[in-house]
Amino acid sequence: MTMRPMHPAAFEKMPDLYSIPEDGIDERKPRSPARPSTAGADTSAYPMYPGLQTPNMDRTRSSDSLPYTLNRPRKLSGTTTSPEYSLAGSRAQGPVGRRTRGLSQGNGLSYDQVDPSAWKPSYMPAQTPSLLKKQKSKTMLGDICASLPGEVLEVILEMLKQLHLERGSESCATCWLRDVCNVAVCSRKWSKAARLALYQDIQLIGPDSATHKKKFKMTQGCRMTLLRRTLRANAEIASIVRSLKVPAPEVVSGVSNAKGSAALEQYENQVAALVMACPNLERLSGPTFTYSHSFKRLFHALSTRNKLRDMNWLIEPCDSVVPPPPPQITSGSSKDCALLNNAAELQAHQEIAFLEQHRGWTKLTTLSVQCLTDATLAPETLLARTLTVLPSLQHLHLHNLPANAFNDSNLLSLPALRSLTLSNMRGISSNGLSSFATRANSRPLRKLVLRHTPLTSLPALARIFSNLRSLSNFSLIQSFPPLMPESNSFILWMMPYLASASINKLHWDITSHPDSTNAADDILARSIEAGGFPSLKTLRAPNDPEGVFQQLCRPVERIDLPSDRFRSTSISVSELGSVPSSPTKHLAKSPTTSSLPSILSAISHTNLVVARLAAQVRLDRARESSDLFQVNVTDEEGALVETFGLAGYLGTVGSDINYHLLPDEGSTDEQGGLVDVPDLYGDSGESLTTSRHGCSGSWNWREGVVADKREKERWWHTERGRWRRVEL
């Protein structure tokens, strides 16, 4: 006989441990911390475990009467929770048995029956509240760049800098510095990269703002004062500075010369103090202050910068000099360039002071020297001794040095250079250039610029091309063509006479024959046509009246620019540049110089606007001429279908040479397109003129949105020019 087991009444009915709330209002109200009363509730039929009862909600008491208690979730609890957790928990329970609504205790929910076989205990993992999830997501978004290496962040900032400062951009250096400051406060990782980009190349362009002038009670130099304070307060930031661009001094009208010179000297002392705050400075850009062979704080400060790599000298005449010796015509290699007048020479202490300025510049790579009228660096041994204390020198640019300061002997004693510029150097002769090309120190030379340096011999030019095998960029600008001796005229039948396998960029401007091709132009054109320059890619010949150079280049559709037709072509001599003195008057009479043409009326260079318009006229004239070739169209059987001719063109099809009539970076059409040493001392776009507009940050203004004053202050700044660094 089988007997059915009997269970206690307490186990016959179990309450639902996972109640589903139905009244959302009850869930949003805080519970009273008071102990609920169970009086009057019939609980005998529904036995429950202690601690699982749901407390009653006492609505009669104020919610502010007692402090709240934390509502911690309990395991195996029948109490109601927030809708988010209760719904998530109810979905995770799996299938639930038949449930009926039972009596409620304290407005809680309870159920009569639950299928025990369907009940499975489930333990929910700890869930993060939604507010913390949002905070974590924001933090992760901010830390995305933290996982990138510093090199990637530097490349990003470098590209941002190019967008701000490239040619044609509406932005300026002030906008670039403002954006970098904003990037620096994003995160610690960005701060390190942004600080490096901000202080490594500092550019202070244009005048100070009126707010700074009023606040610091200074007429100029407010930003330099603030920068000096920052660098002196933080040595780590000061060690970052490599390049420094200081603004040009503001010229105050209506003041006497004494007050103006005093203000300029004070401004120069501010620049010197700022230089002293940069221990690792490599380059100082901006206004070039003159050197008069007397003590100045700025040049003393620069002499103490051991890592300086770029130095520009602008020599002005001084009073205490030694009178020049009487002129003498020497023999040897300098016979053809003996000058009839020499500049004064410096005193012994002035020579020593100038030489000692260069003692600490063991890493100097670029040196440019320009002498103003009546200024000198004589004697000739001074510059030679100066170059011996510069072991890292690679680029040398000289302009307007007198003959007793730099001549053929100095040229032959030059160290190994990569670029050399000789502009208005009357002490140099063709024999000196020819001898210089044959020396071993000249073989690494890659760029050579001869501007109004008397190159009278075409054979000397041929030796330069043939011996300088690393030369890739050559420029010749002078007002007379180099001549071929009559005894060597038979060699011209052997082409190419001028040849260089390494030159890829050639600038050729002989200004003495504006209406016809001279002999040197013809020889050079025939040499190029004969394959003497196989690596030539860019040819700029502004004075090409018959188009002999244009005929050798790749045909193009148009050469002139849209604005050339509207620009004035009546250029005066002053706009084109000063007329150089004839080098023939400084040369001793010889068979080579007797046939030189008169160049008293020649200009110093050719305007590129005139050159482009003339080249376009030649191109249009060639198109209007008869058809240069005929096209025959045949069918598959070879029968002639159509015959027509194509319009003429000017150039050589398949040529790799580009006929380039645009100026270099830092030069203009009126200056001939080639950067000269005096261009290093110009404003380079910093000053605002009637035809030049600056930047005030308005490019950052949102179109279509009415900006209030606070929004305008975020992008607006004092209008300043767009400065570009000029390099030779």
C-alpha positions in Angstrom: 0.0 0.0 0.0 1.4 3.3 -1.1 1.1 6.3 1.0 1.2 9.9 -0.2 3.7 12.0 1.8 2.2 14.9 3.6 3.9 18.3 3.6 3.5 21.1 6.0 1.1 23.9 5.1 3.9 26.3 5.0 5.4 24.6 2.0 2.2 24.2 0.0 2.1 27.8 -1.2 5.1 30.0 -1.8 5.0 33.7 -2.6 6.5 35.0 -5.8 10.0 36.1 -5.1 10.3 38.2 -8.2 7.3 40.5 -8.4 6.5 42.5 -11.4 5.5 46.1 -10.6 2.5 47.5 -12.2 2.1 50.8 -10.6 5.0 53.0 -11.6 3.9 55.8 -9.3 4.6 53.7 -6.2 8.1 53.1 -7.5 9.0 56.7 -7.8 8.0 57.6 -4.3 10.5 57.2 -1.5 9.8 54.7 1.2 9.3 55.7 4.8 12.0 54.4 7.1 9.4 53.7 9.8 8.6 50.1 10.6 5.4 49.1 8.8 2.3 47.9 10.8 0.8 44.5 10.0 -2.2 45.0 12.1 -5.4 43.9 10.5 -3.6 42.0 7.7 -4.6 38.4 7.3 -1.3 36.5 7.0 -2.2 33.2 8.6 -3.2 31.7 5.2 0.0 32.9 3.6 3.0 31.9 5.7 6.2 33.6 4.6 9.9 33.5 5.7 11.0 36.2 8.0 12.6 39.2 6.3 10.8 38.7 3.0 7.7 40.8 3.8 7.2 44.0 1.8 6.9 47.0 4.2 3.8 49.1 4.0 4.0 52.7 2.7 3.0 55.2 5.3 1.5 58.0 3.3 0.4 60.0 6.3 3.9 61.0 7.3 6.0 63.6 5.6 8.9 62.5 3.5 11.1 65.1 5.1 10.3 64.1 8.7 13.1 61.4 8.8 16.3 61.1 6.9 16.3 58.7 4.0 17.9 55.3 4.2 19.8 53.7 1.3 17.7 51.5 -0.8 20.1 48.6 -1.3 18.9 45.6 -3.4 18.5 42.4 -1.5 18.8 38.9 -2.7 15.6 36.8 -2.8 13.6 39.9 -1.9 10.0 40.5 -2.8 10.4 44.2 -2.6 9.9 46.4 -5.6 12.9 48.1 -7.2 13.2 50.8 -9.9 11.6 50.1 -13.2 14.9 49.7 -15.0 16.1 46.9 -12.7 12.8 45.2 -12.2 12.1 45.0 -15.9 15.6 43.7 -16.6 15.2 41.2 -13.8 11.8 40.0 -15.0 13.1 39.4 -18.5 16.0 37.4 -17.2 13.8 35.0 -15.1 12.9 32.7 -18.0 9.4 31.1 -18.2 7.2 31.9 -15.2 4.3 29.8 -14.1 0.7 30.8 -13.7 0.4 33.7 -11.3 -2.7 35.2 -9.7 -3.0 38.5 -7.9 -3.3 38.1 -4.2 -3.6 40.3 -1.2 -1.2 43.2 -0.9 0.7 44.3 2.2 1.6 47.9 2.3 0.6 48.5 -1.3 3.2 45.9 -2.3 2.5 43.2 -4.8 2.3 39.5 -4.1 1.1 36.4 -6.0 -0.7 33.3 -4.9 0.9 30.6 -7.0 4.2 29.9 -8.6 5.2 26.8 -10.4 8.1 25.5 -8.3 9.5 23.5 -11.3 9.8 26.6 -13.4 11.5 28.7 -10.7 15.3 29.0 -11.1 17.5 31.2 -9.0 19.2 33.9 -11.0 21.9 36.3 -9.8 22.1 39.5 -11.9 25.6 41.0 -12.3 26.3 44.4 -11.0 25.1 47.0 -13.4 26.4 50.5 -13.8 23.9 53.4 -13.5 23.2 55.4 -16.7 25.0 58.5 -15.4 28.2 56.6 -14.7 27.9 55.1 -18.2 27.8 58.5 -19.7 30.8 59.7 -17.7 32.8 56.6 -18.7 31.9 57.1 -22.4 33.0 60.7 -22.3 36.3 59.8 -20.6 37.0 57.1 -23.2 36.3 59.5 -26.0 38.8 61.9 -24.5 41.4 59.2 -24.0 41.3 58.1 -27.7 44.3 60.3 -28.5 46.1 59.2 -25.3 46.7 55.8 -26.9 48.4 57.4 -29.9 52.2 57.9 -29.9 53.5 61.3 -29.6 54.9 61.3 -33.1 51.4 61.0 -34.5 50.2 64.0 -32.5 53.2 66.0 -33.8 52.3 65.1 -37.4 48.7 66.2 -36.8 49.8 69.5 -35.4 52.3 70.0 -38.2 49.5 69.5 -40.8 47.3 72.0 -38.8 50.2 74.5 -39.0 50.4 74.1 -42.7 46.7 74.7 -43.1 47.1 77.9 -41.1 50.3 79.3 -42.6 50.5 78.0 -46.2 50.3 80.5 -49.1 46.7 81.4 -50.0 45.4 80.6 -46.5 43.0 83.1 -44.9 44.4 82.4 -41.5 47.6 83.8 -39.9 50.1 83.0 -37.2 48.0 84.5 -34.4 45.1 82.1 -35.3 47.5 79.2 -35.4 48.9 80.0 -31.9 45.3 80.4 -30.6 44.3 77.0 -31.9 47.4 75.3 -30.4 46.6 76.9 -27.0 43.1 75.4 -27.2 44.5 72.0 -28.1 46.9 72.1 -25.2 44.0 72.1 -22.6 42.3 69.0 -24.1 44.3 66.4 -22.2 47.8 65.8 -20.8 48.9 63.9 -23.9 47.8 66.7 -26.2 49.4 69.3 -23.8 52.8 67.8 -24.3 52.6 67.8 -28.1 50.9 71.2 -28.3 53.5 72.8 -26.0 56.3 71.6 -28.2 54.6 72.9 -31.4 53.7 76.2 -29.7 57.2 77.1 -28.3 59.4 75.4 -30.8 58.7 78.0 -33.5 57.3 81.2 -32.0 56.0 83.8 -34.4 55.0 87.2 -33.1 53.5 89.0 -36.1 52.2 92.5 -36.4 51.5 95.2 -33.8 50.4 94.6 -30.2 46.7 94.8 -29.3 45.4 98.1 -27.9 44.3 96.1 -24.8 47.8 95.0 -24.0 49.2 98.5 -24.6 46.7 100.0 -22.2 47.2 97.3 -19.6 51.0 97.3 -19.5 51.3 101.0 -20.4 53.7 100.2 -23.2 53.8 101.5 -26.8 55.3 98.3 -28.2 56.8 95.0 -27.1 54.0 93.8 -24.8 53.9 90.3 -26.2 57.7 90.0 -26.0 57.6 91.0 -22.3 54.9 88.4 -21.5 56.9 85.8 -23.4 60.1 86.6 -21.6 58.3 86.2 -18.3 57.0 82.8 -19.3 60.4 81.6 -20.4 62.2 82.9 -17.4 59.7 81.3 -15.1 59.9 77.9 -16.7 63.3 76.6 -17.8 61.8 73.6 -19.5 59.7 75.7 -21.8 62.6 78.0 -22.5 64.7 75.0 -23.7 62.1 74.2 -26.3 62.4 77.4 -28.3 64.3 76.9 -31.5 63.0 79.7 -33.8 61.9 83.1 -32.8 60.1 85.7 -35.0 59.9 89.1 -33.3 57.5 91.8 -34.7 58.7 94.8 -36.5 59.1 98.0 -34.4 56.3 100.4 -34.8 57.3 103.7 -36.4 55.7 106.6 -34.6 55.2 109.6 -36.8 55.7 113.2 -35.6 58.7 112.5 -33.3 62.2 113.7 -33.6 65.1 111.7 -34.8 66.6 111.5 -31.3 63.4 110.1 -29.8 62.9 107.7 -32.6 66.5 106.3 -32.3 66.0 106.0 -28.5 62.8 104.1 -29.0 64.4 101.8 -31.6 67.4 101.2 -29.2 65.0 100.3 -26.4 63.1 97.9 -28.6 66.4 96.3 -29.7 67.3 95.8 -26.0 63.9 94.1 -25.5 64.7 91.7 -28.3 68.2 91.1 -26.7 66.6 90.2 -23.4 64.2 87.8 -25.1 67.1 86.1 -26.9 68.9 85.7 -23.6 65.9 83.8 -22.3 66.2 81.2 -25.1 69.2 79.0 -24.4 68.8 76.7 -27.4 67.8 79.4 -30.0 68.8 78.5 -33.6 67.2 81.3 -35.6 66.1 84.8 -35.0 63.8 86.3 -37.7 62.1 89.6 -38.1 63.6 93.1 -38.5 67.3 92.9 -39.1 69.2 95.4 -37.0 72.2 97.1 -38.5 75.7 96.5 -37.2 78.1 99.5 -37.1 81.1 97.7 -35.5 80.2 99.0 -32.0 78.9 97.2 -29.0 75.2 96.3 -29.1 73.3 94.1 -26.6 71.5 92.2 -29.3 74.6 91.0 -31.1 76.2 90.2 -27.8 73.2 88.1 -26.9 73.3 86.3 -30.2 77.0 85.6 -29.8 76.3 83.6 -26.6 73.8 81.3 -28.3 76.0 78.3 -29.1 73.3 76.5 -31.1 72.7 79.3 -33.5 72.3 78.0 -37.1 71.2 81.1 -39.1 72.7 84.6 -39.0 72.1 87.7 -41.2 74.5 90.7 -41.0 73.5 94.1 -42.3 76.7 96.2 -42.1 76.4 99.9 -42.0 79.2 102.5 -42.3 81.1 103.6 -39.2 83.0 106.7 -38.5 86.2 105.3 -37.1 87.8 103.6 -40.1 91.2 103.7 -41.7 91.4 105.6 -45.1 91.7 103.3 -48.1 95.1 102.8 -49.6 95.9 104.2 -53.1 94.5 102.1 -55.9 96.9 99.7 -57.6 96.5 97.4 -60.6 97.8 94.0 -59.6 98.9 91.3 -61.9 97.8 87.7 -62.1 94.3 86.4 -61.9 92.9 89.7 -60.6 94.2 91.8 -63.5 90.9 91.9 -65.3 89.0 93.1 -62.2 91.4 95.6 -60.6 89.2 98.3 -59.1 90.0 102.0 -59.3 88.5 102.7 -55.8 88.5 100.7 -52.6 86.5 101.1 -49.4 87.9 102.1 -46.1 89.4 99.5 -43.8 88.4 98.7 -40.2 90.6 99.3 -37.2 92.2 96.4 -35.4 89.8 96.3 -32.4 86.9 96.4 -34.8 88.2 93.4 -36.7 88.8 91.5 -33.5 85.2 92.3 -32.2 83.6 91.1 -35.5 85.7 87.9 -35.5 84.9 87.1 -31.8 81.2 87.3 -32.6 81.5 84.1 -34.5 83.7 82.1 -32.1 80.8 80.3 -30.4 78.8 79.5 -33.5 80.2 76.1 -34.2 76.8 74.9 -35.5 76.1 77.8 -37.8 75.0 76.6 -41.2 73.7 79.7 -43.0 75.5 83.1 -43.1 74.4 86.1 -45.1 76.3 89.4 -45.2 75.1 92.6 -46.9 77.0 95.9 -46.8 75.2 99.2 -47.2 76.6 102.1 -49.1 80.1 103.0 -47.9 80.1 100.1 -45.4 83.0 97.7 -45.4 84.5 94.5 -44.0 88.0 95.3 -45.2 90.7 94.1 -45.1 90.1 91.0 -47.2 91.6 88.7 -44.5 88.7 89.5 -42.1 86.0 87.5 -43.8 88.5 84.7 -44.6 89.4 84.3 -40.9 85.7 84.5 -39.9 84.8 81.5 -42.2 87.6 79.4 -40.6 85.8 79.5 -37.2 82.5 78.2 -38.7 83.1 74.5 -39.3 79.5 73.7 -40.0 78.9 76.4 -42.6 76.9 75.2 -45.7 75.2 78.2 -47.2 76.9 81.6 -47.8 75.2 84.6 -49.3 77.1 87.8 -50.0 75.8 91.1 -51.3 77.5 94.4 -52.2 80.8 93.7 -50.5 83.6 96.0 -51.7 86.5 94.6 -53.7 89.0 94.9 -50.8 86.7 92.9 -48.6 86.0 90.0 -50.9 87.8 89.1 -54.1 89.2 86.2 -56.1 91.6 85.1 -53.3 88.7 84.9 -50.8 86.6 83.0 -53.4 89.3 80.4 -53.7 89.7 80.0 -50.0 86.0 79.2 -49.3 85.2 76.0 -47.5 83.0 73.2 -48.9 79.5 74.7 -49.4 76.1 73.6 -50.6 74.9 76.9 -51.8 76.7 80.2 -52.7 75.2 83.6 -53.7 77.3 86.3 -55.1 75.3 89.5 -55.6 76.8 92.8 -56.8 80.3 91.5 -56.0 82.7 93.7 -58.1 85.8 92.1 -56.8 85.1 88.7 -58.5 86.3 88.1 -62.0 85.7 85.4 -64.6 89.1 83.9 -64.0 88.3 83.6 -60.3 85.1 81.8 -61.0 86.8 79.5 -63.4 89.5 78.7 -60.9 86.9 78.2 -58.1 85.0 75.6 -60.2 88.2 73.5 -60.5 88.9 73.3 -56.8 88.0 70.2 -54.7 86.1 72.3 -52.1 83.6 73.4 -54.8 82.5 69.9 -55.8 79.7 69.6 -53.2 78.2 72.9 -54.4 74.5 72.4 -55.4 73.3 75.9 -55.9 75.1 78.9 -57.4 73.6 82.3 -57.9 75.6 85.0 -59.8 73.7 88.3 -59.8 75.6 91.2 -61.4 78.9 89.6 -60.7 81.0 90.3 -63.8 81.1 87.0 -65.7 82.6 88.2 -68.9 83.9 85.0 -70.4 81.7 82.2 -71.9 84.5 79.6 -71.5 84.5 80.3 -67.8 80.8 79.5 -67.7 81.5 76.3 -69.6 84.1 75.3 -67.0 81.7 76.0 -64.2 79.1 73.7 -65.7 81.6 70.9 -66.5 83.4 70.9 -63.2 80.6 71.4 -60.7 79.1 68.0 -61.1 76.8 68.3 -58.1 75.3 71.6 -59.2 71.5 71.3 -59.6 70.4 75.0 -59.5 72.1 77.7 -61.4 71.1 81.4 -61.8 72.7 84.1 -63.8 71.4 87.7 -63.9 73.5 90.4 -65.4 73.1 93.3 -67.9 75.6 92.0 -70.5 76.2 88.6 -72.0 79.3 86.6 -71.5 81.4 86.7 -74.6 83.3 84.0 -76.6 86.9 84.9 -77.5 87.4 85.2 -81.3 90.2 82.6 -81.2 87.8 80.0 -79.9 84.9 80.7 -82.2 85.5 77.4 -84.1 84.5 75.4 -81.0 80.9 76.6 -81.4 80.5 74.1 -84.3 80.9 71.4 -81.7 77.6 71.3 -79.8 76.8 71.2 -77.0 79.3 73.7 -75.9 77.6 74.4 -72.5 76.7 71.1 -70.8 75.8 69.9 -67.3 74.4 66.5 -66.4 73.2 67.6 -63.0 71.4 71.0 -63.4 67.6 70.6 -63.2 66.7 74.3 -62.6 68.1 77.2 -64.6 67.4 80.9 -64.3 68.9 82.9 -67.2 68.3 86.7 -67.5 70.5 88.8 -69.8 68.9 92.2 -69.9 71.0 94.1 -72.4 69.2 92.8 -75.5 65.4 93.3 -75.0 64.6 93.1 -78.7 66.9 90.4 -80.1 68.7 87.3 -79.1 72.3 87.8 -78.0 75.1 85.3 -78.7 75.1 83.8 -75.3 71.4 83.1 -75.4 71.8 81.4 -78.8 74.7 79.2 -77.6 72.8 78.2 -74.5 69.7 77.4 -76.5 71.6 75.3 -79.0 73.4 73.5 -76.2 70.1 72.6 -74.6 68.7 71.4 -77.9 71.8 69.2 -78.5 71.2 67.4 -75.2 73.7 69.2 -73.0 71.3 69.4 -70.1 69.6 66.0 -69.8 68.3 66.6 -66.2 66.9 70.1 -66.9 63.3 70.3 -65.7 62.6 74.0 -65.1 63.8 76.9 -67.2 63.1 80.5 -66.4 64.3 83.0 -69.1 62.4 86.2 -68.7 64.2 88.0 -71.5 63.5 85.8 -74.4 62.5 88.2 -77.3 62.6 85.6 -80.1 61.3 82.6 -78.0 64.4 80.5 -78.5 64.1 79.1 -75.0 60.3 78.8 -75.2 60.6 76.7 -78.3 62.6 74.1 -76.4 60.1 73.6 -73.6 56.9 71.6 -73.3 53.9 73.2 -75.1 51.3 74.8 -72.9 47.8 76.2 -73.5 48.4 79.5 -71.7 51.4 81.2 -70.0 50.0 84.5 -68.8 47.8 84.8 -65.7 44.3 86.3 -65.6 45.5 89.3 -63.7 48.4 90.2 -66.0 46.1 91.9 -68.5 44.9 94.3 -65.9 48.2 95.1 -64.3 50.2 98.1 -65.4 53.0 97.2 -67.7 54.7 100.6 -67.8 57.3 99.8 -65.1 59.7 102.5 -64.3 63.4 101.9 -63.6 62.9 102.5 -59.9 60.3 99.8 -59.7 62.5 97.3 -61.6 65.5 98.0 -59.4 68.5 100.3 -59.5 70.5 100.3 -62.6 73.9 98.6 -61.8 77.0 100.4 -62.6 78.8 99.1 -65.7 81.4 96.5 -64.7 83.4 97.6 -67.7 84.5 100.8 -66.0 86.1 98.8 -63.2 88.0 96.4 -65.6 91.4 97.0 -67.0 91.5 97.1 -70.8 92.1 93.8 -72.4 91.1 92.0 -75.6 88.3 90.4 -73.7 86.7 93.6 -72.4 87.1 95.8 -75.4 84.1 94.4 -77.1 81.7 94.5 -74.2 78.5 96.4 -75.1 77.4 99.5 -73.3 74.9 98.7 -70.5 74.4 102.1 -69.0 70.7 102.0 -70.0 70.1 98.4 -69.1 67.9 97.4 -66.3 68.9 95.1 -63.4 66.3 92.4 -64.1 63.2 91.6 -66.3 59.7 92.0 -65.0 57.9 88.6 -65.1 54.6 90.3 -65.9 56.1 91.6 -69.1 57.8 88.3 -69.8 54.5 86.3 -69.5 52.6 88.7 -71.7 55.4 88.5 -74.4 55.4 84.8 -74.2 51.6 84.6 -74.6 51.8 86.9 -77.7 54.3 84.5 -79.2 52.1 81.6 -78.4 49.0 83.2 -79.9 51.0 84.2 -83.0 52.0 80.5 -83.5 48.4 79.4 -83.2 47.3 81.8 -85.9 49.9 80.6 -88.3 49.4 77.8 -90.8 48.8 74.3 -89.6 52.0 72.7 -88.5 50.9 69.1 -89.3 48.0 67.4 -91.0 45.8 64.6 -89.7 44.5 61.9 -92.0 41.7 59.7 -90.8 41.3 56.3 -92.5 38.8 53.5 -92.1 39.5 49.8 -91.5 40.1 49.2 -95.2 42.7 52.0 -95.4 40.5 54.4 -97.3 40.9 58.1 -96.5 37.9 59.4 -94.6 38.8 62.8 -93.4 41.7 65.2 -93.6 42.2 68.2 -91.3 44.9 70.3 -89.8 45.6 71.2 -86.2 46.4 74.7 -85.0 50.0 75.7 -84.4 51.7 75.6 -81.1 55.0 76.8 -79.7 57.3 74.3 -78.0 58.7 70.8 -78.3 56.3 67.9 -77.9 57.8 65.3 -75.5 60.1 67.8 -73.8 60.6 67.5 -70.1 61.5 71.1 -69.7 58.9 73.4 -68.1 58.9 77.1 -69.2 58.5 78.6 -65.8 57.8 82.4 -65.5 56.5 82.6 -62.0 58.4 84.1 -59.0 60.0 82.0 -56.3 58.7 82.0 -52.7 59.7 85.3 -51.2 60.1 87.2 -54.4 57.8 89.1 -56.7 57.2 89.6 -60.4 58.7 93.1 -60.2 61.9 91.8 -58.7 62.5 89.3 -61.5 61.2 86.2 -59.6 64.6 85.4 -57.9 65.1 85.9 -54.2 68.0 88.2 -53.4 69.9 88.8 -50.2 68.1 92.2 -49.5 64.8 90.2 -49.6 65.8 88.6 -46.3 65.6 92.0 -44.6 62.1 92.9 -45.9 58.8 92.8 -44.1 57.8 89.5 -46.0 54.1 90.4 -45.8 54.0 91.5 -42.2 53.1 95.1 -42.8 49.6 96.1 -43.9 49.4 98.3 -47.0 46.6 99.7 -49.1 46.8 96.7 -51.4 47.4 94.1 -48.7 44.7 93.0 -46.2 45.6 91.2 -43.0 43.8 88.7 -40.8 41.6 89.5 -37.8 40.2 85.9 -37.4 37.1 86.6 -39.3 37.6 83.5 -41.4 36.4 81.6 -38.3 33.1 83.4 -38.2 30.0 81.2 -38.7 28.0 82.3 -41.7 24.2 82.6 -41.1 24.5 82.9 -37.4 24.2 86.2 -35.6 27.2 86.2 -33.4 27.0 88.0 -30.1 29.9 89.9 -28.5 31.1 86.9 -26.5 31.2 84.7 -29.5 33.2 87.3 -31.5 35.8 87.5 -28.7 36.6 83.9 -29.3 38.0 84.4 -32.8 38.6 88.1 -33.2 42.1 89.5 -32.8 44.0 92.6 -33.9 44.4 92.7 -37.6 47.9 91.5 -38.6 49.7 90.6 -41.8 50.6 87.2 -43.1 54.3 86.8 -42.7 56.3 84.2 -44.7 59.8 83.1 -44.0 62.2 83.9 -46.9 65.0 81.6 -47.7 67.6 81.8 -50.4 
